[in-house]
Amino acid sequence: MKRIIVLASAMCLVMLSPCQAGLLEDLSREVLSPPPSAQQQSSLDDSTIVKGLKEALATGTERAVKTVAKPDGYFGNQLIKILLPERIQSVANLLRQVGYQEQVDSFVLSMNRAAEKAAPKAASIFGDAIRQMTLADARGILNGGDTAATEFFERKTRDRLYTAFKPTVATSMSQVGTTRAYQEMIGKYEAVPMAASLAGIPSLDLDDYVTNKALDGLFKMVAEEEKKIRTNPAARTTDLLRKVFGGK
């Protein structure tokens, strides 16, 4: 049980800033070193461990959402930047060749801006998943692989996030000009003489494409933060993390 408590405390530091990690480390010391009277009592029960883990995950996911839900949260991050749909890559390539790079760039930027506007929707859905976490879920995360927490969130929330994101993405794309930029790009393409001899423009559900790419990016960021603390010795910046993950 003591080992589980140490692991639960360590997970409290996953995906947190140094300041937040310090606060949670202080809290973990209190848990691991209770007053003498409490030491005489039995070890902390499972419900207490789950409660601590839920609090840590709530803080971590809030930080992840804030990271992407700001200007350049997607566009400025090469790990999650939303690129052109592969199905229209040939369209973009031709437009670049004939001097319409600006139109292509405008379209890419607008897709990322739409994702950034939709991202705050994730906060409450992550919160619901954390509140509904069972003891089995918590044990799976504590004993799982490098991205066990991320996999838990994706499994529990992907469908709900998609449903919540898609209308917001559609509205955002209208507001930031994604649809207009796409139509302008296609209009330029159709006006190019050589385009007539090429394959037709494939149908594309922009709402679906941007929504799924936004979710992929969000989970990518959560996973990166989780893996960092589990696998990178340089990221183990506290005595507790070094003790648990062997970073001495």
Contacts in CASP RR format, 6 or more apart in sequence:
PFRMAT RR
TARGET T0000
AUTHOR 0000-0000-0000
METHOD contacts of the structure
MODEL  1
MKRIIVLASAMCLVMLSPCQAGLLEDLSREVLSPPPSAQQQSSLDDSTIV
KGLKEALATGTERAVKTVAKPDGYFGNQLIKILLPERIQSVANLLRQVGY
QEQVDSFVLSMNRAAEKAAPKAASIFGDAIRQMTLADARGILNGGDTAAT
EFFERKTRDRLYTAFKPTVATSMSQVGTTRAYQEMIGKYEAVPMAASLAG
IPSLDLDDYVTNKALDGLFKMVAEEEKKIRTNPAARTTDLLRKVFGGK
1 43 0 8 1.000
1 44 0 8 1.000
2 43 0 8 1.000
4 49 0 8 1.000
4 139 0 8 1.000
4 142 0 8 1.000
5 31 0 8 1.000
5 32 0 8 1.000
5 43 0 8 1.000
5 44 0 8 1.000
5 49 0 8 1.000
6 32 0 8 1.000
6 240 0 8 1.000
6 243 0 8 1.000
6 244 0 8 1.000
7 142 0 8 1.000
7 143 0 8 1.000
7 244 0 8 1.000
8 49 0 8 1.000
8 52 0 8 1.000
8 53 0 8 1.000
8 138 0 8 1.000
8 142 0 8 1.000
9 24 0 8 1.000
9 25 0 8 1.000
9 27 0 8 1.000
9 28 0 8 1.000
9 31 0 8 1.000
9 32 0 8 1.000
9 240 0 8 1.000
9 244 0 8 1.000
10 28 0 8 1.000
10 229 0 8 1.000
10 240 0 8 1.000
10 241 0 8 1.000
10 244 0 8 1.000
10 245 0 8 1.000
11 53 0 8 1.000
11 56 0 8 1.000
11 57 0 8 1.000
11 141 0 8 1.000
11 142 0 8 1.000
11 149 0 8 1.000
12 24 0 8 1.000
12 27 0 8 1.000
12 28 0 8 1.000
12 52 0 8 1.000
12 53 0 8 1.000
12 55 0 8 1.000
12 56 0 8 1.000
13 21 0 8 1.000
13 22 0 8 1.000
13 24 0 8 1.000
13 25 0 8 1.000
13 56 0 8 1.000
13 229 0 8 1.000
13 238 0 8 1.000
13 240 0 8 1.000
13 241 0 8 1.000
14 56 0 8 1.000
14 57 0 8 1.000
14 60 0 8 1.000
14 149 0 8 1.000
14 225 0 8 1.000
14 226 0 8 1.000
14 229 0 8 1.000
14 230 0 8 1.000
15 59 0 8 1.000
15 60 0 8 1.000
15 61 0 8 1.000
15 63 0 8 1.000
15 64 0 8 1.000
15 149 0 8 1.000
15 222 0 8 1.000
15 225 0 8 1.000
15 226 0 8 1.000
15 229 0 8 1.000
16 24 0 8 1.000
16 56 0 8 1.000
16 59 0 8 1.000
16 60 0 8 1.000
16 63 0 8 1.000
17 63 0 8 1.000
18 237 0 8 1.000
20 59 0 8 1.000
20 63 0 8 1.000
21 237 0 8 1.000
21 238 0 8 1.000
22 238 0 8 1.000
24 56 0 8 1.000
24 59 0 8 1.000
25 238 0 8 1.000
25 239 0 8 1.000
25 240 0 8 1.000
28 240 0 8 1.000
29 240 0 8 1.000
31 44 0 8 1.000
46 135 0 8 1.000
46 138 0 8 1.000
47 135 0 8 1.000
49 138 0 8 1.000
50 133 0 8 1.000
50 134 0 8 1.000
50 135 0 8 1.000
50 138 0 8 1.000
53 133 0 8 1.000
53 138 0 8 1.000
53 141 0 8 1.000
53 142 0 8 1.000
54 130 0 8 1.000
54 131 0 8 1.000
54 133 0 8 1.000
54 138 0 8 1.000
57 130 0 8 1.000
57 133 0 8 1.000
57 141 0 8 1.000
57 149 0 8 1.000
58 126 0 8 1.000
58 127 0 8 1.000
58 130 0 8 1.000
60 225 0 8 1.000
61 122 0 8 1.000
61 123 0 8 1.000
61 126 0 8 1.000
61 127 0 8 1.000
61 130 0 8 1.000
61 153 0 8 1.000
61 222 0 8 1.000
62 123 0 8 1.000
62 126 0 8 1.000
63 225 0 8 1.000
64 218 0 8 1.000
64 221 0 8 1.000
64 222 0 8 1.000
64 225 0 8 1.000
65 119 0 8 1.000
65 120 0 8 1.000
65 122 0 8 1.000
65 123 0 8 1.000
65 126 0 8 1.000
65 218 0 8 1.000
67 73 0 8 1.000
67 221 0 8 1.000
68 74 0 8 1.000
68 77 0 8 1.000
68 80 0 8 1.000
68 115 0 8 1.000
68 116 0 8 1.000
68 119 0 8 1.000
68 217 0 8 1.000
68 218 0 8 1.000
68 221 0 8 1.000
69 116 0 8 1.000
69 117 0 8 1.000
69 119 0 8 1.000
69 120 0 8 1.000
69 122 0 8 1.000
70 116 0 8 1.000
71 113 0 8 1.000
71 116 0 8 1.000
72 116 0 8 1.000
73 80 0 8 1.000
73 112 0 8 1.000
73 116 0 8 1.000
74 80 0 8 1.000
74 81 0 8 1.000
74 82 0 8 1.000
74 112 0 8 1.000
74 115 0 8 1.000
74 116 0 8 1.000
74 119 0 8 1.000
74 214 0 8 1.000
74 217 0 8 1.000
75 81 0 8 1.000
75 82 0 8 1.000
75 109 0 8 1.000
75 112 0 8 1.000
75 113 0 8 1.000
75 116 0 8 1.000
76 112 0 8 1.000
77 221 0 8 1.000
79 217 0 8 1.000
79 220 0 8 1.000
79 221 0 8 1.000
79 224 0 8 1.000
80 216 0 8 1.000
80 217 0 8 1.000
80 218 0 8 1.000
80 220 0 8 1.000
80 221 0 8 1.000
81 112 0 8 1.000
82 108 0 8 1.000
82 111 0 8 1.000
82 112 0 8 1.000
82 115 0 8 1.000
82 210 0 8 1.000
82 213 0 8 1.000
82 214 0 8 1.000
83 108 0 8 1.000
84 92 0 8 1.000
84 104 0 8 1.000
84 107 0 8 1.000
84 108 0 8 1.000
85 204 0 8 1.000
85 209 0 8 1.000
87 202 0 8 1.000
87 204 0 8 1.000
88 201 0 8 1.000
88 202 0 8 1.000
88 204 0 8 1.000
90 198 0 8 1.000
90 199 0 8 1.000
91 185 0 8 1.000
91 186 0 8 1.000
91 189 0 8 1.000
91 201 0 8 1.000
92 104 0 8 1.000
92 185 0 8 1.000
94 189 0 8 1.000
94 192 0 8 1.000
94 194 0 8 1.000
94 195 0 8 1.000
94 198 0 8 1.000
95 101 0 8 1.000
95 103 0 8 1.000
95 104 0 8 1.000
95 185 0 8 1.000
95 188 0 8 1.000
95 189 0 8 1.000
95 192 0 8 1.000
96 104 0 8 1.000
98 192 0 8 1.000
100 185 0 8 1.000
100 188 0 8 1.000
103 181 0 8 1.000
103 184 0 8 1.000
103 185 0 8 1.000
103 188 0 8 1.000
104 185 0 8 1.000
106 181 0 8 1.000
106 184 0 8 1.000
106 185 0 8 1.000
107 178 0 8 1.000
107 181 0 8 1.000
107 182 0 8 1.000
107 185 0 8 1.000
110 173 0 8 1.000
110 176 0 8 1.000
110 177 0 8 1.000
110 178 0 8 1.000
110 181 0 8 1.000
111 173 0 8 1.000
111 178 0 8 1.000
111 206 0 8 1.000
111 209 0 8 1.000
111 210 0 8 1.000
111 213 0 8 1.000
113 172 0 8 1.000
113 176 0 8 1.000
113 178 0 8 1.000
114 169 0 8 1.000
114 172 0 8 1.000
114 173 0 8 1.000
114 176 0 8 1.000
114 178 0 8 1.000
114 210 0 8 1.000
114 214 0 8 1.000
115 169 0 8 1.000
115 172 0 8 1.000
115 210 0 8 1.000
115 213 0 8 1.000
115 214 0 8 1.000
117 168 0 8 1.000
117 169 0 8 1.000
117 172 0 8 1.000
117 175 0 8 1.000
117 176 0 8 1.000
118 165 0 8 1.000
118 168 0 8 1.000
118 169 0 8 1.000
118 172 0 8 1.000
118 211 0 8 1.000
118 214 0 8 1.000
119 214 0 8 1.000
119 218 0 8 1.000
121 161 0 8 1.000
121 164 0 8 1.000
121 165 0 8 1.000
121 168 0 8 1.000
122 157 0 8 1.000
122 161 0 8 1.000
122 164 0 8 1.000
122 165 0 8 1.000
122 218 0 8 1.000
125 157 0 8 1.000
125 160 0 8 1.000
125 161 0 8 1.000
125 164 0 8 1.000
126 153 0 8 1.000
126 157 0 8 1.000
128 157 0 8 1.000
128 160 0 8 1.000
129 152 0 8 1.000
129 153 0 8 1.000
129 156 0 8 1.000
129 157 0 8 1.000
132 156 0 8 1.000
133 152 0 8 1.000
137 152 0 8 1.000
140 148 0 8 1.000
140 152 0 8 1.000
141 148 0 8 1.000
141 149 0 8 1.000
141 152 0 8 1.000
142 148 0 8 1.000
145 230 0 8 1.000
146 223 0 8 1.000
146 226 0 8 1.000
146 227 0 8 1.000
146 230 0 8 1.000
146 231 0 8 1.000
147 223 0 8 1.000
147 226 0 8 1.000
147 227 0 8 1.000
148 226 0 8 1.000
149 222 0 8 1.000
149 226 0 8 1.000
150 219 0 8 1.000
150 222 0 8 1.000
150 223 0 8 1.000
150 226 0 8 1.000
153 219 0 8 1.000
153 222 0 8 1.000
154 219 0 8 1.000
158 215 0 8 1.000
158 219 0 8 1.000
161 215 0 8 1.000
161 218 0 8 1.000
162 211 0 8 1.000
162 212 0 8 1.000
162 215 0 8 1.000
165 211 0 8 1.000
165 214 0 8 1.000
165 215 0 8 1.000
166 207 0 8 1.000
166 208 0 8 1.000
166 211 0 8 1.000
169 207 0 8 1.000
169 210 0 8 1.000
169 211 0 8 1.000
169 214 0 8 1.000
170 207 0 8 1.000
172 178 0 8 1.000
173 179 0 8 1.000
173 206 0 8 1.000
173 207 0 8 1.000
173 210 0 8 1.000
178 206 0 8 1.000
178 210 0 8 1.000
179 206 0 8 1.000
182 206 0 8 1.000
186 201 0 8 1.000
189 195 0 8 1.000
189 201 0 8 1.000
190 201 0 8 1.000
228 235 0 8 1.000
229 235 0 8 1.000
229 236 0 8 1.000
229 241 0 8 1.000
229 245 0 8 1.000
230 245 0 8 1.000
233 245 0 8 1.000
233 246 0 8 1.000
233 247 0 8 1.000
235 241 0 8 1.000
236 242 0 8 1.000
236 245 0 8 1.000
236 246 0 8 1.000
236 247 0 8 1.000
241 247 0 8 1.000
242 248 0 8 1.000
END
